[in-house]
Amino acid sequence: MRPGTYATLLLVMDLLIEHRSYPSLFRTGEAEERGVSRHHLRYDPRFSAVTAGIHRDEVRCVEHPTPSWADEKWMEESLRLRAMAMVVPGIVAGGATAARLFGLPLPHRLIDEHLHLVTFDPGRKVARKGTTVRRHAREEAGYWLELPMHSPVGVFLDLSAELTRDELVALGDAIVGGWHGPPLCSLEFLRTKSTQRNYLRQRAQVESALSLIREDVDSPQETNLRLWALSRGLPEPVVHPQVYCRLLNRTVEPDLGYPHVKLALEYEGEHHLLSKSQWASDIARDEALRHEGWEVLRVTSQMSRAELERKIRYHLEQKAGGGGR
C-alpha cells in the first residue's frame, strides 16, 4: 500500500488528538534481544501475543496519536491492527473495523471483537483467528492517525451489504459530517466515487441512501429524526437552519428545522441533561430563538413520536392556513 494514496484520510485538522501510551509490539524472534526470556514470553501477560508471531510489550511503551473520544476498546482494536500490519504487508482496516476506528456509527450487531481487513493483493491469503479479509482490486487506502485504513468510500460501499438503508444514511451522514471530527470526504466525492463503481451488490440501496445523505449532520440521532419525519410523510427538515438571534448577537443553528414556519427541532441527548453548562446554553439558545418568533420542540429518545408528529403537523398546517407569524 502506498501511504497517502487516499488524500482525504490525512485530513485530521479540527480532530482533537491525544498522544496516549500503548504497549510496543515485537516479533517472537526479537524477544531475546529485548531481554524477554522464553518463559516470560509464554507465561507473562505483559508479553502476551496480539496475533500469531507478534507480542505486546507493556514494559516498553510507545505513544500513538489517538482521538480524544477513543476508549480502551478503540485503543485495543488499533493495537491489533498495527500487529496485523506487521505480519501482512499492505493489509488495511476495512468494513466494520474501519468504521469503528473512524468513529462512525454502527448498529450493535456489528460491534464485536472481529478484525475486518482488506487486501489489494489478489493472491494474498490470510487465515488468522478472529479476522476476516476481503480482497479488492481497486486500491483506495491510506494512513489515518498512523493506522492503515480502507478509504471512507470503500468502507461505505462494503458495509452497504450489511446495513439497512437508514443505517447506511447514518453512516454516510457521519462520513461527510462532523460527528467525531472533520468530514472524511465531501458528499460530492462520496456520490461521485460510488456511482463510478461498475459493480455494486446493493446499487439500488446505495443510490437511495446517497440521495438522503446530508452534510453538516452532527449525530446519528439527528439523522434518525430526519428520516423518521420523512417516513411519516412530513416534509424533510433542514439540517442546521441558520437563524440570527439578536439576544445572543450571533447566528444559531438548531439541529433541524422548518424555516418557512419558524419551527426548530432540537434533539436532547443525555449529555444535555448531565452537563449544567450545556443545559444553561440550551435554555439561552431556546429563549433567543423564541425571541425571533421561532417555536422550539425539544426531542428526547423517550418522547412519544405520535405526539411529536401531531405538534409538527400543527405548526405546518397553521402556516399553510395563514396562522403563522
KEDRENPA-951593 format. One record per residue (C-alpha): x, y, z; residue in three letters. Coordinates in steps of 0.02 Angstrom, whole numbers, m for minus. Layout:
N
<<X, Y, Z>, ALA> ...
END
This chain:
325
<<0, 0, 0>, MET> <<64, 173, m42>, ARG> <<48, 288, 109>, PRO> <<m62, 436, 75>, GLY> <<m135, 373, m90>, THR> <<m305, 422, m22>, TYR> <<m281, 604, 22>, ALA> <<m439, 631, 121>, THR> <<m379, 508, 253>, LEU> <<m244, 632, 300>, LEU> <<m366, 768, 350>, LEU> <<m357, 772, 539>, VAL> <<m369, 958, 568>, MET> <<m501, 1003, 696>, ASP> <<m495, 824, 761>, LEU> <<m442, 828, 943>, LEU> <<m289, 716, 956>, ILE> <<m205, 650, 1111>, GLU> <<m40, 555, 1117>, HIS> <<m77, 405, 1226>, ARG> <<35, 266, 1289>, SER> <<22, 94, 1206>, TYR> <<119, m68, 1228>, PRO> <<256, m81, 1098>, SER> <<248, m228, 977>, LEU> <<384, m352, 934>, PHE> <<404, m512, 836>, ARG> <<430, m677, 926>, THR> <<605, m689, 855>, GLY> <<651, m520, 932>, GLU> <<613, m574, 1111>, ALA> <<790, m621, 1158>, GLU> <<866, m457, 1102>, GLU> <<734, m368, 1206>, ARG> <<786, m468, 1358>, GLY> <<623, m566, 1363>, VAL> <<650, m749, 1409>, SER> <<552, m892, 1332>, ARG> <<467, m918, 1500>, HIS> <<408, m737, 1510>, HIS> <<358, m740, 1327>, LEU> <<246, m888, 1360>, ARG> <<175, m853, 1531>, TYR> <<194, m668, 1573>, ASP> <<36, m572, 1522>, PRO> <<143, m417, 1495>, ARG> <<211, m503, 1339>, PHE> <<55, m591, 1276>, SER> <<30, m624, 1091>, ALA> <<m78, m499, 999>, VAL> <<m82, m613, 848>, THR> <<24, m762, 800>, ALA> <<206, m706, 793>, GLY> <<177, m532, 866>, ILE> <<184, m492, 1052>, HIS> <<144, m340, 1157>, ARG> <<274, m267, 1275>, ASP> <<191, m175, 1418>, GLU> <<359, m136, 1497>, VAL> <<418, m32, 1350>, ARG> <<277, 79, 1294>, CYS> <<262, 197, 1146>, VAL> <<146, 342, 1108>, GLU> <<24, 348, 964>, HIS> <<m96, 487, 910>, PRO> <<m270, 445, 972>, THR> <<m438, 533, 952>, PRO> <<m493, 614, 1114>, SER> <<m657, 518, 1107>, TRP> <<m573, 347, 1093>, ALA> <<m599, 222, 1233>, ASP> <<m493, 72, 1286>, GLU> <<m583, m40, 1163>, LYS> <<m535, 77, 1022>, TRP> <<m354, 75, 1080>, MET> <<m350, m114, 1088>, GLU> <<m426, m131, 914>, GLU> <<m299, m9, 842>, SER> <<m159, m109, 925>, LEU> <<m221, m270, 844>, ARG> <<m224, m181, 676>, LEU> <<m44, m124, 698>, ARG> <<6, m302, 741>, ALA> <<m79, m372, 585>, MET> <<6, m241, 477>, ALA> <<175, m304, 541>, MET> <<144, m481, 479>, VAL> <<38, m447, 324>, VAL> <<113, m305, 221>, PRO> <<m16, m197, 133>, GLY> <<m161, m250, 244>, ILE> <<m282, m112, 296>, VAL> <<m432, m98, 411>, ALA> <<m596, m114, 317>, GLY> <<m782, m135, 344>, GLY> <<m842, m129, 524>, ALA> <<m665, m115, 594>, THR> <<m625, 39, 490>, ALA> <<m794, 115, 533>, ALA> <<m763, 89, 719>, ARG> <<m589, 163, 710>, LEU> <<m651, 313, 609>, PHE> <<m783, 338, 744>, GLY> <<m929, 307, 627>, LEU> <<m1098, 246, 693>, PRO> <<m1139, 62, 676>, LEU> <<m1285, m45, 737>, PRO> <<m1249, m151, 890>, HIS> <<m1245, m312, 788>, ARG> <<m1083, m251, 704>, LEU> <<m995, m207, 867>, ILE> <<m888, m360, 903>, ASP> <<m710, m418, 931>, GLU> <<m684, m470, 750>, HIS> <<m550, m382, 647>, LEU> <<m610, m342, 471>, HIS> <<m468, m314, 349>, LEU> <<m443, m276, 165>, VAL> <<m302, m327, 49>, THR> <<m269, m264, m127>, PHE> <<m161, m415, m172>, ASP> <<m272, m542, m263>, PRO> <<m150, m681, m221>, GLY> <<m139, m642, m36>, ARG> <<m210, m774, 81>, LYS> <<m233, m729, 263>, VAL> <<m301, m855, 388>, ALA> <<m292, m785, 563>, ARG> <<m407, m817, 709>, LYS> <<m530, m677, 738>, GLY> <<m502, m594, 569>, THR> <<m594, m582, 404>, THR> <<m504, m522, 248>, VAL> <<m589, m453, 94>, ARG> <<m496, m434, m70>, ARG> <<m514, m278, m175>, HIS> <<m445, m245, m348>, ALA> <<m463, m57, m329>, ARG> <<m330, 12, m214>, GLU> <<m404, 152, m109>, GLU> <<m314, 166, 55>, ALA> <<m202, 274, 161>, GLY> <<m146, 311, 337>, TYR> <<m260, 394, 464>, TRP> <<m177, 431, 631>, LEU> <<m38, 311, 579>, GLU> <<m166, 171, 550>, LEU> <<m181, 87, 379>, PRO> <<m362, 112, 328>, MET> <<m475, 75, 182>, HIS> <<m550, 232, 105>, SER> <<m712, 303, 177>, PRO> <<m795, 268, 9>, VAL> <<m736, 88, 15>, GLY> <<m799, 68, 193>, VAL> <<m967, 143, 145>, PHE> <<m989, 27, m5>, LEU> <<m928, m130, 84>, ASP> <<m1050, m101, 228>, LEU> <<m1195, m68, 108>, SER> <<m1221, m256, 100>, ALA> <<m1237, m268, 291>, GLU> <<m1335, m112, 334>, LEU> <<m1515, m60, 307>, THR> <<m1549, 94, 200>, ARG> <<m1570, 206, 352>, ASP> <<m1414, 136, 438>, GLU> <<m1318, 171, 279>, LEU> <<m1382, 351, 277>, VAL> <<m1322, 373, 457>, ALA> <<m1151, 305, 407>, LEU> <<m1143, 422, 258>, GLY> <<m1201, 571, 361>, ASP> <<m1057, 538, 482>, ALA> <<m929, 518, 341>, ILE> <<m972, 686, 263>, VAL> <<m1024, 770, 426>, GLY> <<m939, 821, 586>, GLY> <<m990, 696, 719>, TRP> <<m817, 644, 782>, HIS> <<m712, 770, 690>, GLY> <<m698, 848, 518>, PRO> <<m779, 761, 367>, PRO> <<m682, 614, 297>, LEU> <<m735, 668, 123>, CYS> <<m864, 779, 41>, SER> <<m1038, 722, m7>, LEU> <<m1000, 759, m189>, GLU> <<m844, 650, m180>, PHE> <<m940, 507, m96>, LEU> <<m1077, 515, m228>, ARG> <<m956, 528, m375>, THR> <<m845, 384, m320>, LYS> <<m994, 274, m277>, SER> <<m1082, 299, m443>, THR> <<m920, 264, m537>, GLN> <<m914, 86, m471>, ARG> <<m955, m36, m610>, ASN> <<m1017, m170, m491>, TYR> <<m1116, m144, m331>, LEU> <<m1211, m284, m246>, ARG> <<m1335, m162, m171>, GLN> <<m1337, m25, m302>, ARG> <<m1521, 22, m277>, ALA> <<m1497, 38, m89>, GLN> <<m1334, 136, m110>, VAL> <<m1417, 258, m230>, GLU> <<m1566, 279, m114>, SER> <<m1452, 311, 34>, ALA> <<m1345, 435, m63>, LEU> <<m1500, 536, m107>, SER> <<m1536, 556, 79>, LEU> <<m1362, 591, 148>, ILE> <<m1336, 771, 204>, ARG> <<m1182, 868, 254>, GLU> <<m1157, 953, 423>, ASP> <<m1255, 822, 522>, VAL> <<m1186, 813, 699>, ASP> <<m1252, 646, 762>, SER> <<m1345, 486, 714>, PRO> <<m1491, 548, 820>, GLN> <<m1512, 695, 701>, GLU> <<m1508, 575, 554>, THR> <<m1638, 461, 634>, ASN> <<m1752, 607, 674>, LEU> <<m1742, 674, 496>, ARG> <<m1776, 502, 420>, LEU> <<m1919, 473, 541>, TRP> <<m2001, 635, 483>, ALA> <<m1989, 578, 302>, LEU> <<m2058, 406, 345>, SER> <<m2213, 491, 419>, ARG> <<m2244, 589, 259>, GLY> <<m2183, 752, 335>, LEU> <<m2076, 873, 235>, PRO> <<m1890, 845, 258>, GLU> <<m1825, 962, 393>, PRO> <<m1673, 1069, 352>, VAL> <<m1510, 1020, 435>, VAL> <<m1447, 1162, 545>, HIS> <<m1551, 1308, 478>, PRO> <<m1462, 1472, 516>, GLN> <<m1555, 1595, 625>, VAL> <<m1479, 1761, 677>, TYR> <<m1531, 1793, 858>, CYS> <<m1522, 1970, 921>, ARG> <<m1522, 1920, 1104>, LEU> <<m1359, 1825, 1078>, LEU> <<m1293, 1936, 938>, ASN> <<m1245, 1783, 837>, ARG> <<m1314, 1652, 719>, THR> <<m1392, 1498, 800>, VAL> <<m1409, 1332, 709>, GLU> <<m1542, 1215, 778>, PRO> <<m1517, 1029, 744>, ASP> <<m1660, 1026, 620>, LEU> <<m1795, 1147, 570>, GLY> <<m1931, 1209, 455>, TYR> <<m1878, 1389, 420>, PRO> <<m2037, 1432, 323>, HIS> <<m2141, 1405, 482>, VAL> <<m2003, 1451, 605>, LYS> <<m2004, 1281, 690>, LEU> <<m1845, 1208, 765>, ALA> <<m1815, 1028, 818>, LEU> <<m1681, 1003, 949>, GLU> <<m1627, 827, 997>, TYR> <<m1581, 819, 1181>, GLU> <<m1459, 678, 1219>, GLY> <<m1404, 626, 1393>, GLU> <<m1259, 748, 1393>, HIS> <<m1383, 892, 1381>, HIS> <<m1460, 836, 1545>, LEU> <<m1299, 792, 1637>, LEU> <<m1199, 947, 1594>, SER> <<m1252, 1105, 1686>, LYS> <<m1161, 1216, 1562>, SER> <<m1243, 1128, 1414>, GLN> <<m1413, 1142, 1497>, TRP> <<m1389, 1329, 1526>, ALA> <<m1331, 1351, 1347>, SER> <<m1484, 1259, 1281>, ASP> <<m1601, 1371, 1382>, ILE> <<m1516, 1529, 1317>, ALA> <<m1524, 1463, 1138>, ARG> <<m1709, 1420, 1150>, ASP> <<m1750, 1590, 1225>, GLU> <<m1656, 1678, 1086>, ALA> <<m1745, 1576, 952>, LEU> <<m1916, 1612, 1027>, ARG> <<m1872, 1797, 1032>, HIS> <<m1854, 1785, 842>, GLU> <<m2027, 1707, 828>, GLY> <<m1970, 1526, 818>, TRP> <<m2053, 1381, 909>, GLU> <<m1933, 1252, 981>, VAL> <<m1981, 1069, 1002>, LEU> <<m1856, 978, 1112>, ARG> <<m1848, 794, 1067>, VAL> <<m1785, 651, 1177>, THR> <<m1771, 464, 1149>, SER> <<m1919, 439, 1268>, GLN> <<m2034, 564, 1184>, MET> <<m2191, 496, 1101>, SER> <<m2163, 505, 914>, ARG> <<m2351, 512, 887>, ALA> <<m2359, 668, 995>, GLU> <<m2209, 742, 905>, LEU> <<m2291, 711, 737>, GLU> <<m2451, 798, 793>, ARG> <<m2354, 951, 851>, LYS> <<m2255, 964, 689>, ILE> <<m2411, 945, 583>, ARG> <<m2500, 1076, 687>, TYR> <<m2364, 1204, 653>, HIS> <<m2354, 1161, 468>, LEU> <<m2544, 1173, 450>, GLU> <<m2552, 1337, 548>, GLN> <<m2433, 1416, 423>, LYS> <<m2525, 1343, 274>, ALA> <<m2687, 1410, 344>, GLY> <<m2618, 1583, 371>, GLY> <<m2599, 1563, 558>, GLY> <<m2410, 1581, 558>, GLY> <<m2323, 1736, 618>, ARG> 
END
